[in-house]
Amino acid sequence: MTQARLTALYDGDCRFCTRSARDLQRRFGKDRLAVRNFHEPGVLDETGVARDAAMKRLHVVTDAGRVYAGAEAIARIVASVPLVGWLAYVYYVPGLRQLAELVYGVIAKNRYRLFGKTEACDGGTCHLHE
């Protein structure tokens, strides 16, 4: 059985996001996970994800076009891994999902303040939309 490939859309202007995307791809493999900076021309058009939504959360798009966002996107990546993928379903335990999304939202909203911007943003050309 062939595993579907996922595409993660990350904020290439965020140091934490860029590092995390590379770490995820290294851990889960390029054959399972593609990572794309949503600021690159055409990426959002190809995936159908709105820029405002992409600025707020990590998005994962399946080969079939299904989109997952935030902590659920991370759970989907983990779920795609044989043998350990079942651990991702802990995300769906009542209460844990809400807690994971709350923590994710706080970190995402404050990511530039907490972790900084990439060199492309150091000149003040980037800002986080609330």
C-alpha positions in Angstrom: 0.0 0.0 0.0 1.4 3.4 -1.0 1.4 6.1 1.6 -0.2 9.4 0.4 2.2 12.3 0.3 1.5 15.4 2.4 2.5 18.9 1.7 3.1 21.2 4.7 2.8 25.0 4.1 5.0 26.9 6.5 5.8 30.5 7.2 9.2 31.0 5.6 9.6 34.4 7.3 9.5 32.7 10.7 12.7 31.2 12.1 10.9 28.6 14.2 8.6 27.6 11.4 11.4 27.3 8.9 13.5 25.2 11.3 10.5 23.1 12.3 9.5 22.4 8.7 13.0 21.2 7.8 13.1 19.0 11.0 9.7 17.5 10.1 10.8 16.7 6.6 14.1 15.2 7.8 12.3 13.0 10.3 9.4 11.9 8.2 11.2 11.8 4.8 10.8 13.7 1.5 8.8 10.8 0.1 6.2 11.3 2.8 6.3 15.0 3.4 7.0 18.0 1.1 7.5 21.3 2.8 6.8 24.6 1.0 7.2 28.2 2.1 3.8 29.7 1.4 5.3 33.1 0.7 6.8 31.7 -2.5 4.9 32.7 -5.6 2.1 30.3 -6.6 2.2 28.1 -3.6 -1.1 29.3 -2.1 -2.8 29.3 -5.5 -1.8 25.7 -6.1 -3.1 24.5 -2.7 -6.2 26.8 -2.4 -5.2 28.0 1.1 -5.9 31.6 1.8 -3.0 33.8 2.8 -4.7 35.0 6.0 -5.3 31.4 7.0 -1.7 30.5 6.2 -0.4 33.3 8.3 -2.3 32.0 11.4 -1.5 28.3 11.2 0.6 25.6 9.6 -1.4 23.8 6.9 -1.0 20.3 5.6 -2.6 19.4 2.2 -3.1 15.7 1.2 -2.7 14.4 -2.4 -6.5 14.3 -2.5 -6.7 18.0 -1.6 -7.9 17.7 1.9 -6.5 20.5 4.2 -5.6 20.2 7.9 -4.5 23.2 10.0 -2.8 24.0 13.3 -2.1 21.2 15.8 -4.3 18.8 13.7 -1.9 19.3 10.8 1.0 18.1 13.0 -1.1 15.1 14.1 -1.8 14.3 10.4 1.9 14.3 9.7 2.6 12.0 12.6 -0.3 9.7 11.6 1.3 9.1 8.3 4.3 7.3 9.9 4.0 3.5 10.0 4.2 1.8 13.4 4.1 5.0 15.4 1.3 6.8 13.5 -1.3 5.6 15.9 0.1 8.0 18.5 -1.3 10.9 16.5 -4.8 9.9 17.4 -4.2 11.0 21.0 -4.9 14.4 19.5 -8.5 13.5 19.1 -9.1 12.6 22.7 -11.7 15.0 24.0 -10.1 17.9 25.8 -6.6 17.2 24.5 -7.6 18.5 21.0 -8.8 21.8 22.5 -5.7 22.1 24.6 -3.4 21.3 21.7 -5.1 23.9 19.5 -5.0 26.5 22.3 -1.3 26.1 22.9 -0.6 26.0 19.2 -2.6 29.2 18.7 -0.7 31.1 21.4 2.7 30.0 19.9 1.6 30.8 16.3 0.3 34.2 17.2 3.6 35.1 19.0 6.1 33.3 16.8 7.9 36.3 15.6 8.3 37.8 19.1 9.3 34.4 20.6 11.6 33.1 17.9 12.4 35.9 15.5 12.1 36.4 11.8 14.3 35.2 9.0 16.8 37.5 7.4 14.3 38.3 4.7 12.1 40.0 7.3 14.8 41.7 9.4 14.2 44.9 7.5 10.7 45.2 8.9 9.0 44.1 5.6 7.1 41.3 7.2 4.4 41.5 9.8 2.0 39.0 11.4 -1.7 39.6 10.6 -3.8 39.3 13.7 
